[in-house]
């Protein structure tokens, strides 16, 4: 705007200009609103959803070259162009080594997890088997006790006399055994 004439006003600021204005997303909300509006312009149109990127592995990288011709590295006598070739090959090699180390760590972590899971499963099975044997033993003892009859089960409550000469059945109490006679109040 060196001169005060209409031709010196930039086109973007000239009100007479018919050029379309640049519409910018001033905030993230307005940017998202414009994206949604563009999606709703044609609802019958399919929305392309990109596939998730594949994780990089050392197998997905190009193998390192067998021979690197005439690369002197950062030593004396190397030209300015050779340095960048050296840096690029060095970066690729470090990336390849880093991916190999990551894969090794993942494999070791998976192996450790599987070992611990197998150990926990084995302990659970042992405990379950122990409890099963215990239940079966109790069940057999109960069946044996029931088949033996009431005479073999122990002293009868009628035979348990109190100091006053009455049994628990005579007092109207059935199936109760009093262990501490000095604490009786009846």
N, C-alpha and C positions, 0 to 999 in steps of 0.2 A: 504494500500500500504506500507506494512512494508518492503517488499523486492523488488528489481528491476527486478523481473521476470514477464513474461506474466501472470502467474496464479494469481498473487496478484492484477491485475487490475480488478476492478469491471466489471461484465458482461455488465452493462448498458453503460460503457464507452469503452469497448473493440471493436475496429473496426472489429475484426474477428468474432464477435458474430452474429449469424443468428436470434437472437430473434427479434421480431418486436419491433419497437420503440413505445413508448407511444406518441400518438398524443394528444396534449393538445390544447385547445382553448386559445390562448394567450390574445386575446382581445374579447370584446363582438361581434365585427363585424365578426371575424373569427368563433366564436362559432355559430352565426346565419347562417353563410355560410355553416358550416358543417351540421347543422340541415336541411337547404334547400336542400343540396345535397342528404342527406339521404331520403328526401321526394320525390325527383325526380328520385331515383333509379328505382322505380316501379310505374309509373304514373297510372296504372290501379287499384292499390291497394287503398282501401278506407282509408281515414285519420280519425282516431278516435278523435272526439272532445268531451272532458269530459263535462258533464252537470255542470251548475253553482251550487255552493254549496247552500244548503238550509239555510235560516237564522235561527239562533238558537232562540228558544223560551223556555219559562219555561215549556211548555208542552212536548218539545222534550227531556228535561232532565229526568233522572230517578228520581222518587219521593224520597224524603228523607226517610231514614229508620225510622221505628217506634221506634225501641229500638237499642241503641248502647251499646253493652255489654262490660262492664269492661273498659271503656276508662276514664282515670283520667285526661287527658289533660296535661297541662304543670305544674301541681301542684306537690308538693313533694310526693314521693312514686311511681310515675309513672315510668315504665321501659323505656329503650331507644327505644324499638320497639313501645310502646304505643304512644309515642310522634308523630311519623310519621303518625300513624292511625288518631290521633286527628287532626293533621294539614291537612290531606287529606279531612277528613269529614268537617272541618271548611272551607276549600277552596271551596268544592262543595256547601256548604250552602251559602257562600257569592256570589258565581257565580249565584246560583238560585235566591237570593234576588236581585242581580243586574239586571238580566234579567226581573224579575217581575217589577222592577222600570222603566226599559226602556219601557216595554209594556204599563205601566200606562201612561208614558209621551207621547208615540205615540198616545194612545187613546185620551188623553186630547187634544193634538194638532189637531187630526182629528176632534174632536167634536167642537173645537174653529173654525177651518176652515169652517166646514159645517154651523155653526151658522152665521159666517160673510158672507159666500156666499149667504145664504138664505136672510139675511138682505139686501145685495146689490141687489139681484134679486127683492126683494119686493120694494125697493126704485126705481129701474129702471122701474118696472111695474107701480108704482104710477105716476112717471114722464111722462111715455109714455101715460098713460090714461089722465093725465091733458092736455098734448099737443094735444091729439086726441080731447078732448072736446073743446079746444080752436080753433082747425082747423074747427070743425063742426060748432061752433058758428059763426066764420068768414064766412064760406060758406053759412050758413043760412042768415046772414045779407046781404051778397052780392046778394043772390037770391032774397031776399025781396026788396032790393034796385033796382034791375033790373026789377022786376015785378011791382013795384010801378010807373014807368015811369019817364021821365025826368022832369016833372013839379014839382014833389015832392022832387027832389033831392037838391034843394037849389036855391040860386039866379042865374039867367041866366047871362051869360057873356055880353049879349047885354044890360042888365040893369045896369051894372057897368060902369058908365060914369066917365071920367077923368075931371079935372077942365076945360079943353078947350072945353068940350062938345062932344068929340068923344069917342065912345066905342072902346074896344079892337078889335072887329070884323071890325069896320070901318077902323081901321088902318091896317088891314090885319093880325092881330095876333089872333090866335084862341086858346082857352083853356088856356090862360095865365092870371093869376090874379096877379096884382101888389099890393104888400102889403104896400109899403112905397112910397106914392106919392111924397114926397120931394126928393127922389133919382132918379126920372125919368129924363131922358135927351132927350127923343123923343118928 
